[in-house]
């Protein structure tokens, strides 16, 4: 049986920002501006739609993103950007508390509540 969390509680906002990739975690880069994350950066959401100099960013709700390192366990986890568009365990980095509800080891994706 498959369970989908897609779209549940989704909250989005449009930010300025260019050169961002859809599906990647992003950080605040300035006033009303989103930017790409480096490894260990805290993230504010996930870029959903990027056009020219603006990007729709999901800042709340359930979302599926790529991960690196060990597969996150279900429950509350401190996550940060992995520098490749996804997330990883924060460890010593400043992380964001997220609820991990699912992970796919084969696809290297994790579903989290922002």
Secondary structure as UniProt FT lines:
FT   TURN            6..9
FT   STRAND          11..16
FT   TURN            22..23
FT   STRAND          25..30
FT   TURN            31..32
FT   STRAND          33..36
FT   STRAND          45..51
FT   TURN            52..53
FT   STRAND          54..60
FT   STRAND          62..67
FT   STRAND          75..82
FT   STRAND          87..89
FT   TURN            91..92
FT   STRAND          96..104
FT   TURN            105..108
FT   STRAND          109..113
//
